[in-house]
């Protein structure tokens, strides 16, 4: 009898929960998760916009371009480790990037990095370098010190300078 009362109370609570908002509990939880994901991504973009004096669209394009090129330069599972600390919505944009999926890591330095981003964004080298520095600064604000050190450990000295020097 007690089990029946408990089941009825649980069903009643679920019904009340659904009636209050018109949405079941699991759907509300998913909506909250998506809201948090979106807010984290928006905060990253807002920070990048402020650092690099860019519009939101320019910031998103710069972030995807720079991270894609950076991932082409990182060896082993380091790209995955870096991505894991980035906002989920940014990770989704990178997953769709065809340039780094399935391609072997290549060696290039600062000039190659700037050239690739410049071509991808359709901007001159000077502006590309500013955007790279802005994205790197925003990434460093987002990830752990240990991850920053891991990335530095895989870069040649000229790229380390680009990674560490703010705009």
Backbone as numpy.savetxt, mean C-alpha at the origin, in Angstrom:
# Nx Ny Nz CAx CAy CAz Cx Cy Cz
-34.78 -27.69 28.35 -35.60 -26.49 28.35 -34.75 -25.25 28.35
-33.67 -25.28 29.14 -32.78 -24.12 29.20 -32.13 -23.88 27.85
-31.81 -24.99 27.12 -31.19 -24.85 25.80 -32.15 -24.18 24.82
-33.42 -24.50 24.92 -34.44 -23.90 24.04 -34.53 -22.41 24.33
-34.57 -22.04 25.62 -34.64 -20.62 25.98 -33.41 -19.87 25.46
-32.23 -20.49 25.60 -30.99 -19.86 25.14 -31.03 -19.67 23.62
-31.48 -20.68 22.90 -31.58 -20.60 21.44 -32.57 -19.52 21.05
-33.71 -19.45 21.71 -34.71 -18.43 21.40 -34.16 -17.03 21.66
-33.43 -16.87 22.77 -32.83 -15.56 23.07 -31.80 -15.17 22.01
-30.97 -16.13 21.59 -29.97 -15.85 20.56 -30.64 -15.45 19.26
-31.68 -16.20 18.87 -32.42 -15.86 17.65 -33.07 -14.49 17.78
-33.62 -14.20 18.95 -34.26 -12.91 19.19 -33.23 -11.79 19.09
-32.03 -11.99 19.68 -30.98 -10.97 19.63 -30.52 -10.75 18.19
-30.37 -11.84 17.44 -29.97 -11.69 16.04 -31.03 -10.95 15.25
-32.28 -11.28 15.53 -33.37 -10.58 14.85 -33.37 -9.11 15.18
-33.17 -8.79 16.48 -33.12 -7.38 16.89 -31.92 -6.69 16.25
-30.80 -7.40 16.20 -29.60 -6.83 15.60 -29.85 -6.52 14.13
-30.50 -7.41 13.44 -30.78 -7.21 12.03 -31.82 -6.11 11.84
-32.83 -6.08 12.69 -33.90 -5.08 12.55 -33.39 -3.67 12.81
-32.47 -3.52 13.74 -31.99 -2.18 14.11 -31.37 -1.48 12.91
-30.62 -2.19 12.10 -29.94 -1.54 10.98 -30.46 -2.01 9.63
-31.21 -3.08 9.63 -31.67 -3.63 8.36 -30.62 -4.51 7.71
-29.47 -4.70 8.38 -28.36 -5.47 7.83 -27.92 -6.49 8.87
-27.65 -7.72 8.44 -27.22 -8.73 9.40 -25.82 -8.42 9.92
-25.49 -9.06 11.03 -24.25 -8.80 11.75 -23.01 -9.02 10.88
-22.96 -10.10 10.15 -21.78 -10.41 9.32 -21.58 -9.36 8.23
-22.65 -8.92 7.64 -22.56 -7.87 6.61 -22.06 -6.57 7.21
-22.53 -6.23 8.42 -22.05 -5.01 9.09 -20.57 -5.11 9.40
-20.13 -6.29 9.84 -18.70 -6.48 10.12 -17.86 -6.28 8.86
-18.32 -6.84 7.76 -17.60 -6.69 6.49 -17.56 -5.22 6.06
-18.66 -4.52 6.27 -18.69 -3.09 5.94 -17.69 -2.30 6.80
-17.59 -2.65 8.08 -16.62 -1.99 8.97 -15.20 -2.27 8.53
-14.92 -3.54 8.16 -13.58 -3.90 7.67 -13.22 -3.09 6.43
-14.16 -3.01 5.51 -13.92 -2.26 4.27 -13.72 -0.78 4.55
-14.46 -0.25 5.49 -14.30 1.16 5.87 -12.91 1.40 6.44
-12.44 0.51 7.32 -11.09 0.64 7.89 -10.03 0.55 6.80
-10.20 -0.40 5.88 -9.24 -0.55 4.77 -9.19 0.73 3.94
-10.35 1.27 3.67 -10.43 2.49 2.87 -9.81 3.67 3.61
-10.08 3.78 4.91 -9.53 4.88 5.70 -8.01 4.80 5.78
-7.46 3.60 5.93 -6.01 3.42 5.98 -5.37 3.85 4.66
-5.98 3.46 3.56 -5.47 3.82 2.24 -5.59 5.33 2.02
-6.72 5.89 2.38 -6.91 7.34 2.24 -5.90 8.11 3.07
-5.60 7.63 4.27 -4.60 8.28 5.13 -3.22 8.22 4.47
-2.88 7.08 3.88 -1.61 6.95 3.18 -1.55 7.95 2.02
-2.61 8.00 1.22 -2.63 8.94 0.08 -2.58 10.39 0.54
-3.31 10.70 1.60 -3.31 12.08 2.13 -1.90 12.48 2.56
-1.21 11.58 3.24 0.16 11.82 3.66 1.06 12.03 2.43
0.91 11.17 1.44 1.71 11.28 0.22 1.42 12.59 -0.52
0.16 12.97 -0.58 -0.22 14.25 -1.23 0.47 15.42 -0.53
0.47 15.40 0.79 1.09 16.49 1.56 2.60 16.50 1.37
3.22 15.33 1.41 4.67 15.24 1.27 5.11 15.71 -0.11
4.41 15.23 -1.14 4.84 15.49 -2.51 4.11 16.59 -3.24
3.23 17.32 -2.55 2.44 18.38 -3.19 1.78 17.87 -4.47
1.03 16.79 -4.33 0.37 16.16 -5.47 -1.13 16.07 -5.22
-1.87 15.91 -6.31 -3.29 15.60 -6.19 -3.42 14.14 -5.78
-4.60 13.74 -5.37 -4.82 12.36 -4.96 -4.56 11.40 -6.13
-5.00 11.78 -7.32 -4.78 10.94 -8.50 -3.28 10.80 -8.81
-2.56 11.91 -8.76 -1.11 11.87 -8.99 -0.41 11.03 -7.93
-0.85 11.16 -6.68 -0.25 10.40 -5.59 -0.47 8.90 -5.79
-1.66 8.51 -6.17 -1.94 7.10 -6.38 -1.09 6.56 -7.54
-1.03 7.29 -8.64 -0.22 6.86 -9.78 1.25 6.75 -9.39
1.74 7.73 -8.66 3.14 7.72 -8.23 3.41 6.53 -7.31
2.52 6.28 -6.35 2.72 5.18 -5.41 2.78 3.85 -6.14
1.86 3.62 -7.06 1.84 2.35 -7.79 3.08 2.22 -8.66
3.45 3.27 -9.36 4.62 3.23 -10.24 5.91 2.98 -9.45
6.13 3.75 -8.41 7.36 3.63 -7.62 7.43 2.28 -6.93
6.35 1.83 -6.34 6.37 0.53 -5.67 6.57 -0.60 -6.66
5.98 -0.49 -7.83 6.15 -1.52 -8.84 7.62 -1.61 -9.26
8.25 -0.47 -9.51 9.67 -0.47 -9.89 10.52 -0.97 -8.73
10.21 -0.54 -7.51 10.97 -1.00 -6.35 10.86 -2.52 -6.22
9.68 -3.06 -6.43 9.50 -4.50 -6.31 10.29 -5.25 -7.38
10.52 -4.63 -8.52 11.34 -5.26 -9.56 12.80 -5.35 -9.12
13.19 -4.51 -8.17 14.57 -4.43 -7.71 14.83 -5.30 -6.48
13.78 -5.64 -5.73 13.96 -6.40 -4.49 14.03 -7.90 -4.78
14.86 -8.59 -4.02 15.09 -10.02 -4.22 14.34 -10.85 -3.19
14.18 -12.13 -3.53 13.55 -13.06 -2.60 12.12 -12.65 -2.29
11.76 -12.79 -1.03 10.40 -12.48 -0.60 10.28 -11.07 -0.03
11.32 -10.25 -0.21 11.31 -8.92 0.37 10.17 -8.05 -0.15
9.84 -8.17 -1.43 8.72 -7.39 -1.99 7.42 -7.76 -1.27
7.22 -9.04 -1.01 6.01 -9.48 -0.32 5.99 -8.96 1.12
7.15 -8.96 1.77 7.23 -8.47 3.15 6.90 -6.98 3.19
7.41 -6.22 2.23 7.11 -4.79 2.16 5.62 -4.57 1.91
5.09 -5.26 0.93 3.66 -5.12 0.60 2.77 -5.42 1.79
3.16 -6.40 2.60 2.33 -6.83 3.72 2.11 -5.71 4.73
3.00 -4.72 4.75 2.86 -3.62 5.70 2.19 -2.39 5.08
1.82 -2.48 3.83 1.15 -1.37 3.15 -0.36 -1.51 3.25
-1.09 -0.41 3.07 -2.56 -0.51 3.10 -3.06 -1.54 2.09
-4.08 -2.28 2.47 -4.61 -3.37 1.64 -5.05 -2.88 0.27
-5.65 -1.71 0.20 -6.09 -1.20 -1.10 -4.91 -0.92 -2.02
-3.80 -0.49 -1.48 -2.59 -0.28 -2.28 -2.04 -1.63 -2.73
-2.09 -2.63 -1.87 -1.66 -3.98 -2.25 -2.47 -4.49 -3.43
-3.76 -4.22 -3.42 -4.63 -4.66 -4.52 -4.22 -4.01 -5.83
-3.87 -2.74 -5.81 -3.42 -2.06 -7.02 -2.12 -2.66 -7.53
-1.24 -3.04 -6.63 0.03 -3.63 -7.03 -0.16 -5.02 -7.61
-1.11 -5.77 -7.09 -1.37 -7.11 -7.61 -1.75 -7.03 -9.08
-2.46 -6.01 -9.47 -2.88 -5.87 -10.86 -1.77 -5.38 -11.78
-0.66 -4.93 -11.22 0.43 -4.40 -12.02 1.10 -5.54 -12.77
1.11 -5.47 -14.08 1.63 -6.56 -14.89 3.15 -6.53 -15.01
3.78 -5.41 -14.70 5.23 -5.31 -14.90 6.03 -6.17 -13.94
5.57 -6.36 -12.70 6.39 -7.11 -11.77 5.92 -8.53 -11.52
4.78 -8.90 -12.03 4.26 -10.25 -11.80 5.00 -11.25 -12.69
5.63 -12.22 -12.05 6.28 -13.30 -12.78 7.61 -12.97 -13.42
8.07 -11.75 -13.29 9.35 -11.38 -13.90 10.45 -11.52 -12.86
11.63 -11.95 -13.31 12.75 -12.05 -12.37 13.21 -10.66 -11.93
13.76 -10.60 -10.75 14.31 -9.35 -10.23 15.48 -8.93 -11.10
15.58 -7.63 -11.34 16.68 -7.14 -12.16 17.52 -6.15 -11.36
18.74 -5.99 -11.80 19.64 -5.05 -11.14 19.68 -3.74 -11.92
19.38 -2.67 -11.24 19.52 -1.34 -11.81 19.73 -0.38 -10.65
20.31 0.76 -10.96 20.60 1.74 -9.94 19.64 2.91 -9.99
20.07 4.01 -9.41 19.25 5.21 -9.27 18.78 5.74 -10.62
19.68 5.84 -11.57 19.30 6.40 -12.88 18.26 5.51 -13.58
18.46 4.21 -13.52 17.49 3.29 -14.11 16.14 3.39 -13.42
16.17 3.51 -12.11 14.93 3.63 -11.32 14.18 4.89 -11.74
14.89 6.01 -11.78 14.26 7.27 -12.15 13.71 7.20 -13.57
14.49 6.62 -14.50 14.05 6.52 -15.90 12.77 5.70 -16.00
12.70 4.57 -15.30 11.51 3.72 -15.37 10.27 4.43 -14.84
10.41 5.13 -13.72 9.27 5.86 -13.15 8.90 7.04 -14.06
9.89 7.72 -14.58 9.66 8.84 -15.49 8.84 8.40 -16.70
9.24 7.29 -17.30 8.52 6.77 -18.47 7.11 6.33 -18.09
6.98 5.69 -16.96 5.68 5.19 -16.53 4.70 6.34 -16.25
5.20 7.39 -15.60 4.33 8.51 -15.24 4.22 9.57 -16.34
5.10 9.51 -17.33 5.10 10.50 -18.40 5.54 11.87 -17.93
6.54 11.89 -17.03 7.07 13.15 -16.51 8.59 13.16 -16.72
9.20 14.35 -16.59 10.65 14.42 -16.75 11.35 13.81 -15.54
12.65 13.58 -15.69 13.42 12.92 -14.65 13.42 13.65 -13.32
13.48 14.98 -13.35 13.49 15.75 -12.11 12.21 15.58 -11.32
11.07 15.64 -12.01 9.79 15.45 -11.33 9.63 14.00 -10.88
10.10 13.07 -11.70 10.04 11.66 -11.31 10.83 11.44 -10.02
12.01 12.04 -9.91 12.82 11.87 -8.70 12.11 12.46 -7.49
11.46 13.61 -7.64 10.71 14.19 -6.53 9.58 13.26 -6.08
8.90 12.68 -7.04 7.78 11.79 -6.70 8.29 10.50 -6.06
9.42 10.01 -6.54 10.01 8.81 -5.94 10.35 9.09 -4.48
10.99 10.21 -4.22 11.36 10.56 -2.84 10.12 10.72 -1.96
9.07 11.32 -2.51 7.83 11.49 -1.75 7.22 10.13 -1.41
7.17 9.23 -2.38 6.60 7.90 -2.14 7.46 7.15 -1.13
8.76 7.21 -1.27 9.64 6.53 -0.32 9.44 7.08 1.10
9.27 8.38 1.21 9.03 8.97 2.53 7.71 8.46 3.11
6.66 8.44 2.29 5.35 7.95 2.75 5.43 6.47 3.13
6.19 5.69 2.40 6.35 4.27 2.71 7.09 4.12 4.04
8.14 4.89 4.22 8.90 4.80 5.48 8.01 5.19 6.66
7.07 6.10 6.46 6.12 6.47 7.52 5.16 5.32 7.83
4.98 4.41 6.87 3.97 3.35 6.97 4.53 2.03 7.52
5.79 1.73 7.22 6.32 0.40 7.55 7.25 0.45 8.76
7.57 -0.71 9.27 8.42 -0.82 10.46 9.87 -0.47 10.15
10.61 -0.13 11.20 12.05 0.15 11.06 12.77 -1.07 10.51
12.38 -2.25 10.96 13.01 -3.47 10.48 12.82 -3.67 8.99
11.64 -3.34 8.50 11.37 -3.47 7.06 12.18 -2.44 6.28
12.28 -1.23 6.81 13.10 -0.19 6.16 14.54 -0.70 6.02
15.07 -1.28 7.09 16.44 -1.80 7.06 16.57 -2.96 6.06
15.56 -3.81 5.99 15.60 -4.92 5.03 15.64 -4.42 3.60
14.84 -3.39 3.29 14.84 -2.82 1.94 16.20 -2.19 1.65
16.71 -1.40 2.59 18.01 -0.75 2.42 19.09 -1.80 2.12
19.03 -2.93 2.80 20.02 -3.97 2.63 20.06 -4.56 1.23
19.01 -4.38 0.45 18.98 -4.93 -0.90 19.27 -3.89 -1.99
19.45 -2.66 -1.61 19.64 -1.61 -2.61 21.11 -1.22 -2.74
21.53 -0.88 -3.97 22.88 -0.35 -4.13 22.95 1.05 -3.51
24.15 1.54 -3.28 24.32 2.79 -2.53 23.58 3.97 -3.15
23.55 4.10 -4.47 22.86 5.25 -5.07 21.34 5.17 -4.85
20.79 3.96 -4.85 19.36 3.81 -4.56 19.08 3.96 -3.07
20.01 3.57 -2.21 19.84 3.79 -0.77 19.70 5.28 -0.49
20.52 6.06 -1.15 20.47 7.52 -0.97 19.10 8.04 -1.39
18.59 7.53 -2.49 17.27 7.95 -2.98 16.18 7.51 -1.99
16.31 6.32 -1.44 15.35 5.76 -0.48 15.33 6.57 0.83
16.49 6.96 1.31 16.59 7.58 2.63 16.47 9.10 2.64
16.78 9.77 1.54 16.77 11.23 1.55 15.37 11.76 1.25
14.84 12.56 2.17 13.50 13.14 1.93 13.54 14.17 0.80
12.38 14.51 0.30 12.32 15.50 -0.78 12.61 16.88 -0.28
